[in-house]
């Protein structure tokens, strides 16, 4: 969890943001959460009950942890509002893509990606959206939540022979172990063409750091350069098509924490600098 604070600090130290420019979101309201999650499941979370709905979280169930997930949903929603105004928004957290409507899963209690989309749709700020999920693990909760919704296009590119049990996204790209940079980014570029053809009014970019070559949970073997190329394919593509984009950090379990922080920080820097019109060469 330390990575969140360290990414924030790195962005301030690099001059990409000032402390007084960082927005503090309100927690998502119960009405917002009910757009995605069932009342019974939310009641379990409120009362810290271990039930079949909460037991697969792989996390403790405490009031502080539940509050953190509700706050993350508020953060992604706020980042989405800002993206519609500024071209890009970054939640220095979020990306809890394994949470289902009525069940926790894989370190995820609340699906902040889905909450943000549903809130903005309710407020008629957008109709069509897309989720581009480049995390090591398939965004199974997000895929299931939007499975029957033609207004939301879900793309997940992930390590196939790995957690979780897969759900059906609009486009799933399951990769073999040891894929590497080109084996990841070539199919991603092809898949993004499907995203652009959907004509989303907002893209939520689930930018997990865990495809990295020294991640402890996976074996896709992307380098720092390959991960930056991945980010540019998505973020520059959104800019080129005039689509606002929201970045969420997602997973990251590198053997050395500084690698995870470096990857997340670079993703955020690219998004911020593109939104500000600063064109830069790859690092």
C-alpha positions as CSV (number, residue, x, y, z in Angstrom):
1,X,0.0,0.0,0.0
2,X,3.0,2.3,0.4
3,X,3.2,2.7,-3.3
4,X,0.2,5.2,-3.3
5,X,1.9,7.7,-1.1
6,X,5.2,7.3,-2.9
7,X,3.7,7.9,-6.4
8,X,2.1,11.1,-5.1
9,X,5.4,12.2,-3.6
10,X,7.2,11.4,-6.9
11,X,4.8,13.5,-9.0
12,X,5.2,16.5,-6.7
13,X,9.0,16.1,-6.7
14,X,9.1,15.9,-10.5
15,X,7.1,19.2,-10.7
16,X,4.2,17.5,-12.6
17,X,1.7,18.6,-9.8
18,X,1.8,20.8,-6.8
19,X,0.5,19.7,-3.5
20,X,-2.3,22.3,-3.6
21,X,-3.4,21.0,-7.0
22,X,-4.2,17.5,-5.7
23,X,-7.9,17.1,-5.1
24,X,-9.3,15.2,-2.2
25,X,-12.4,13.3,-3.2
26,X,-15.5,12.7,-1.0
27,X,-16.3,9.0,-0.4
28,X,-18.8,7.6,-2.9
29,X,-22.4,7.9,-1.6
30,X,-24.6,4.9,-0.9
31,X,-26.7,6.0,-3.9
32,X,-23.6,5.9,-6.1
33,X,-22.6,2.5,-4.9
34,X,-26.0,1.1,-5.4
35,X,-25.7,1.8,-9.1
36,X,-23.2,-1.1,-9.2
37,X,-23.4,-3.2,-6.1
38,X,-26.4,-4.9,-4.4
39,X,-27.9,-3.6,-1.2
40,X,-27.3,-7.0,0.5
41,X,-23.5,-6.9,-0.3
42,X,-23.1,-3.3,0.8
43,X,-24.9,-4.1,4.0
44,X,-22.4,-6.9,4.7
45,X,-19.6,-4.3,4.2
46,X,-21.3,-1.8,6.4
47,X,-21.6,-4.3,9.2
48,X,-18.2,-6.0,8.6
49,X,-19.9,-9.4,8.1
50,X,-18.0,-12.4,6.8
51,X,-20.4,-14.0,4.4
52,X,-20.0,-15.8,1.0
53,X,-20.3,-12.3,-0.5
54,X,-17.3,-10.9,1.3
55,X,-15.1,-13.9,2.1
56,X,-13.2,-14.0,-1.3
57,X,-11.7,-10.6,-0.8
58,X,-8.3,-12.0,0.4
59,X,-8.2,-9.0,2.7
60,X,-9.2,-8.3,6.3
61,X,-12.7,-6.7,6.7
62,X,-12.4,-3.6,8.9
63,X,-14.1,-0.3,8.9
64,X,-10.9,1.5,7.8
65,X,-10.4,-0.9,4.8
66,X,-14.0,-0.6,3.7
67,X,-13.8,3.2,3.9
68,X,-10.7,3.2,1.8
69,X,-12.5,1.3,-1.0
70,X,-15.5,3.7,-0.8
71,X,-13.1,6.6,-1.0
72,X,-11.3,5.1,-4.0
73,X,-14.7,4.9,-5.8
74,X,-15.2,8.6,-5.0
75,X,-11.7,9.3,-6.3
76,X,-12.2,7.6,-9.7
77,X,-15.6,9.4,-10.0
78,X,-13.9,12.7,-9.3
79,X,-11.1,11.9,-11.7
80,X,-13.7,11.1,-14.4
81,X,-15.4,14.5,-13.8
82,X,-12.1,16.2,-14.1
83,X,-11.2,14.3,-17.3
84,X,-14.3,15.5,-19.0
85,X,-13.2,19.1,-18.3
86,X,-9.4,18.8,-18.7
87,X,-8.9,15.9,-21.1
88,X,-7.4,13.6,-18.4
89,X,-7.8,12.7,-14.7
90,X,-5.7,10.5,-12.5
91,X,-6.8,8.7,-9.4
92,X,-3.7,7.9,-7.4
93,X,-5.2,4.6,-6.4
94,X,-8.3,2.8,-7.7
95,X,-8.6,0.2,-10.4
96,X,-10.3,-2.5,-8.2
97,X,-11.5,-4.5,-11.2
98,X,-12.2,-7.8,-9.5
99,X,-15.2,-6.7,-7.5
100,X,-18.5,-8.0,-8.7
101,X,-22.0,-6.5,-8.0
102,X,-22.6,-8.9,-5.1
103,X,-19.2,-10.3,-4.2
104,X,-15.7,-9.2,-3.3
105,X,-12.7,-10.8,-5.1
106,X,-9.0,-10.5,-5.4
107,X,-8.1,-7.6,-3.1
108,X,-11.2,-5.7,-4.3
109,X,-14.3,-4.7,-2.3
110,X,-15.8,-2.0,-4.5
111,X,-15.5,-1.7,-8.3
112,X,-14.6,2.0,-8.6
113,X,-14.3,1.8,-12.4
114,X,-17.9,0.8,-12.7
115,X,-19.2,3.2,-10.1
116,X,-17.6,6.2,-11.9
117,X,-19.2,5.2,-15.2
118,X,-22.6,4.7,-13.8
119,X,-22.5,7.9,-11.8
120,X,-21.6,9.9,-14.9
121,X,-24.3,8.1,-17.0
122,X,-26.9,8.8,-14.3
123,X,-26.0,12.5,-14.4
124,X,-26.1,12.4,-18.3
125,X,-22.5,13.6,-18.5
126,X,-21.8,10.7,-20.8
127,X,-23.5,7.7,-22.5
128,X,-20.7,5.7,-24.1
129,X,-17.6,4.6,-22.3
130,X,-14.8,2.1,-22.6
131,X,-12.5,0.4,-20.0
132,X,-9.0,-0.4,-21.3
133,X,-7.6,-2.8,-18.8
134,X,-3.9,-3.6,-19.2
135,X,-3.4,-5.1,-15.7
136,X,-1.6,-8.5,-15.4
137,X,-5.0,-10.0,-14.4
138,X,-8.2,-10.0,-16.3
139,X,-10.7,-7.4,-15.1
140,X,-13.2,-10.1,-14.5
141,X,-15.5,-8.1,-12.2
142,X,-15.7,-5.2,-14.7
143,X,-16.3,-7.5,-17.6
144,X,-19.2,-9.2,-15.8
145,X,-20.7,-5.9,-14.7
146,X,-20.9,-4.5,-18.2
147,X,-21.4,-7.8,-20.1
148,X,-24.8,-7.0,-21.3
149,X,-24.3,-3.2,-21.8
150,X,-23.6,-2.2,-25.4
151,X,-22.8,1.4,-24.2
152,X,-19.7,0.3,-22.4
153,X,-16.9,-1.5,-24.2
154,X,-14.5,-3.5,-22.1
155,X,-11.0,-4.6,-23.3
156,X,-8.8,-6.7,-21.1
157,X,-5.2,-7.8,-22.1
158,X,-3.8,-10.1,-19.5
159,X,-1.8,-13.2,-18.7
160,X,-4.1,-16.0,-19.6
161,X,-2.9,-18.9,-17.4
162,X,-3.3,-17.0,-14.2
163,X,-5.9,-15.8,-11.7
164,X,-8.9,-15.1,-12.0
165,X,-11.5,-17.4,-13.4
166,X,-12.2,-15.5,-16.6
167,X,-15.4,-13.6,-17.5
168,X,-16.3,-12.4,-21.0
169,X,-15.1,-8.9,-21.9
170,X,-16.1,-7.3,-25.2
171,X,-12.5,-8.0,-26.2
172,X,-10.2,-10.4,-24.3
173,X,-6.6,-10.7,-25.3
174,X,-5.1,-13.6,-23.2
175,X,-1.3,-13.8,-23.5
176,X,1.1,-16.6,-22.9
177,X,3.7,-16.6,-20.2
178,X,6.9,-14.8,-21.1
179,X,5.2,-12.7,-23.8
180,X,7.5,-9.7,-23.6
181,X,7.2,-6.1,-24.9
182,X,6.3,-6.7,-28.5
183,X,4.1,-9.7,-27.8
184,X,2.1,-7.4,-25.5
185,X,2.0,-4.1,-27.4
186,X,1.3,-5.4,-30.9
187,X,-2.0,-7.1,-30.0
188,X,-2.8,-4.1,-27.7
189,X,-2.5,-1.7,-30.6
190,X,-4.8,-3.9,-32.7
191,X,-7.3,-4.2,-29.9
192,X,-7.4,-0.4,-29.4
193,X,-8.7,0.0,-32.9
194,X,-11.9,-1.8,-31.6
195,X,-12.0,0.7,-28.7
196,X,-11.8,3.7,-31.0
197,X,-14.5,2.3,-33.3
198,X,-16.8,2.1,-30.2
199,X,-16.6,6.0,-30.1
200,X,-16.5,6.3,-26.3
201,X,-16.9,9.6,-24.7
202,X,-14.6,8.5,-21.9
203,X,-11.9,5.9,-21.5
204,X,-11.0,4.4,-18.1
205,X,-7.5,3.2,-18.3
206,X,-6.7,0.5,-15.7
207,X,-2.9,0.8,-15.9
208,X,-1.6,-2.0,-13.7
209,X,2.2,-2.1,-13.1
210,X,2.2,-5.9,-12.7
211,X,3.0,-7.0,-16.3
212,X,6.6,-5.9,-15.3
213,X,9.3,-8.4,-15.8
214,X,10.2,-8.5,-12.1
215,X,6.7,-8.7,-10.8
216,X,6.2,-11.4,-8.2
217,X,2.7,-12.5,-9.3
218,X,3.1,-12.8,-13.1
219,X,5.4,-13.7,-15.9
220,X,4.5,-11.4,-18.9
221,X,8.0,-10.0,-18.7
222,X,7.5,-6.4,-19.9
223,X,10.4,-4.0,-19.4
224,X,10.1,-0.4,-18.3
225,X,10.4,0.7,-21.9
226,X,7.7,-1.8,-22.9
227,X,5.4,-0.5,-20.2
228,X,5.9,3.1,-21.3
229,X,5.1,2.1,-24.9
230,X,1.9,0.4,-23.6
231,X,0.9,3.6,-21.8
232,X,1.6,5.8,-24.9
233,X,-0.5,3.5,-27.1
234,X,-3.5,4.1,-24.9
235,X,-2.9,7.7,-23.7
236,X,-1.7,9.2,-27.0
237,X,-4.4,7.2,-28.8
238,X,-7.1,8.8,-26.5
239,X,-5.6,12.3,-27.2
240,X,-5.4,11.7,-30.9
241,X,-9.1,10.7,-31.0
242,X,-10.2,13.5,-28.6
243,X,-11.3,11.1,-25.9
244,X,-11.0,12.1,-22.2
245,X,-9.1,9.5,-20.2
246,X,-9.1,8.5,-16.5
247,X,-6.0,6.6,-15.1
248,X,-6.3,4.2,-12.3
249,X,-3.2,2.5,-10.9
250,X,-4.4,-1.1,-10.5
251,X,-2.0,-3.8,-9.4
252,X,1.8,-3.9,-8.9
253,X,3.9,-6.4,-7.0
254,X,7.4,-5.9,-8.1
255,X,10.2,-7.5,-6.1
256,X,11.5,-3.9,-5.5
257,X,8.9,-1.4,-4.6
258,X,10.8,1.4,-6.4
259,X,10.1,-0.4,-9.7
260,X,6.3,-0.3,-9.0
261,X,6.5,3.3,-8.0
262,X,8.5,4.2,-11.1
263,X,6.0,2.5,-13.4
264,X,3.0,4.1,-11.9
265,X,4.6,7.5,-11.8
266,X,5.6,7.4,-15.4
267,X,2.0,6.4,-16.4
268,X,0.7,9.4,-14.5
269,X,3.3,11.8,-15.9
270,X,2.4,10.8,-19.5
271,X,-1.3,11.4,-18.9
272,X,-0.7,14.8,-17.1
273,X,1.8,16.1,-19.7
274,X,-0.4,15.1,-22.7
275,X,-3.4,16.8,-21.1
276,X,-1.3,20.0,-20.6
277,X,-0.1,19.9,-24.2
278,X,3.5,19.1,-23.3
279,X,4.9,16.8,-26.0
280,X,7.8,14.8,-24.8
281,X,10.2,12.1,-26.1
282,X,10.0,8.7,-24.4
283,X,12.1,8.4,-21.3
